[in-house]
Amino acid sequence: MKFLSLFFFLLLGAVVNAQESPVKWATQETFFEELAGRTLPVFEGTTTGGKKFSAKQLEGEVVVINFWFENCPPCIDEMPELNKLVAKYAGKNVRFIGITHDLPRKAKNFQKRIPYHYQIISLTNKEISKLNINHGFPSNILVGRDGKILFAMANFSLIDQEFKAKSITFESKLHTEIKNFKR
């Protein structure tokens, strides 16, 4: 009986301690936070021009990656602001690429209809999933010249109040990495 009582109190103590620990639920935000510091995974895809593309081509560069696809309204909504980002940082040692699961020809036709100033790389859904760096569409990933992810987030918008603070942080980290790149 003493053994059973001891077991009960130990179990009760474990339950009480477990409930005192804060619970960190897995969310899109926690997913993105946990990407910081990870190395950009290796991947290969095809450009809209039909050429092979490899993540190795990004080595030593500051990179902004946008995950999108043609039938994604939030992806399309953020494109004008992403295009402004491309224009703002033109000639400043940063590379902008868009990764989509749309086929290269379809992505090229989309780009003709809706201006999108990123280099577009097509990967299959399975290849994108294996990268495990996007959590839905759109997703935006900032990679430092050392190949490590600096910041990740969903929608980029300096206009929409829901996304503005994260977008400012994203651009600030981009600016800092470019500035440090010149040294």
N, C-alpha and C positions, 0 to 999 in steps of 0.2 A: 504494500500500500504506500509506503514511503517513496518507493521508486516512482509510482504512478503520480503522486503529488509533486515530486521533484520535476518530473517530465512536464506536467501541466504548467508549472510556474516558469519553466524554461521556454516552453512554447508561447505562453502568454507574454513573456518578456520580449521574445523575438517579434511577435505581432505588434506590440506597442512600439518597439524601435523602428520597425519597418514603416509604420504609419507616420513617424516623426520625420522621416527622410522626405525631402521634396521630390515630387514626381515630375520628370521631364518627359512630356509627351512628344512623340515623334510627329512633327508637322513639316510642312513645306519649308518653313523658316528654319527649323532646327536642322533639316536636311542640308539646306544651303550653308548654314553656319559651320557645319561639320566638314564641308568641302575645303574650307580655308586651310592651306598648308599641304594639301594633297597634290601629288604630281599629276599633270594632265595625262590621261591615259593615251596609249598609242592607238591610233585608228587610221584607216584608209578608206577613201571614198572616191567619188568621181565629180569633177567640176562640170559646170553647165556647158563647157566647151568639149566635154568628153575625155578630158585628160585625167590620169590617175593623180590622186592627192594623198599625201601622207602627213600625219601630225609631225613627223620628223622635219618637214619643211618649215615648221614654226619655231624650231629650236633657236634660242637666243633672241627671240622677238617678244615684245609686249603684244598680247593678243586679246581681242574682245571677240567672244563667240556668242552668237545668238542662235538658239534653237527655235525653229519655226516650221510651219507648213502652210500650204496655200489655203486650206479651208479652216483656218484658225483666226476668227475675228480679232481676238486680242493681239495676236502676232502682227496682223496687218495694221491695227490701230497704232502700235508703237513704232512702226517703220519710219514715218516722217521724222520722229525725234531721233531715232537711231541714225538716220541719214544726216541730220544736223550734227550729230556727234562725229560722224565720219568727216564731214566738211571742216569742223572745228579743229580736228586733230590731223588733218592732211599734212603730210610731210614731217610728222613729228615722231617717226619711228614706232608706229603702232599699226598692227594688222587687224583688219576686221573681216571675220568670216561668219557666214550663216550656214548652219547645218540643218538639213531638212531630210525627211524620208520621201519627199516627192522625187520622182525620177528626174534625171538631169534635163531632159528635153522639156518636161512640164515646168520645172523650176525656171528654165530660161524663158519660156513663153510668159510665165507669171511676171518675171522681171521686166519684160517688155511692156506689159500692161500696167504694172504698178512699180514705179521706180524704187529700187532697193539697192543701195550702193555698196553692199557687202559682197565679197567673193562667196559664191554659193557652192557648197559641197553636199553631194547627195550620199546618204548612207541608208541602209535598210533599217526598218524599225528595230530589228533584232540587234544590229550593230549599235544603234543609238542606245538601246536598253543596256547593252553590255558595258558601255562607257560609264554608266551609273553616275553621271554628273548633271543631268537635267532632271527636274522634278515637274514634269508637265511642260506645256507649251503656252506662252513663250518662257524660255529660261535664258538668262544672260550670265556669262562666265567671264571673269577677268583673270588672265594668266600673266604672271610676271615673266621677265626675260629668263629667269632660272627654271621655267617650266612648271612652277608651282601655282596653284589656284590662289589668288589673292582675295577674291570676293565673288559671290554668286547671289543671284536674286531672280525673281520672276519678272514681272512687267517693268520695263523702263519707261518712266514718264516724269518729266519735270513740270508738267502741267496738272496732272491728276493728283490731288492731295493724298490719296491712298498710297501712292507709290513714290511720291516726291522725295521724302527723306532718304529712302534707300537708294534712289537714283542719284541724289546729291553725293551720298557716300561712295557709290560706285564710281562716279566721275572724279571725285576727289582722289580716290585710290589710283585711278587711271592716270590722273595728272601727276601724282607723286611718283609713280613708277616710271613714267616717261621722263620726268625731271631727273630722277636718279640714273636713268639709262644713259643720259648724255655725259655723265661724269666719267 
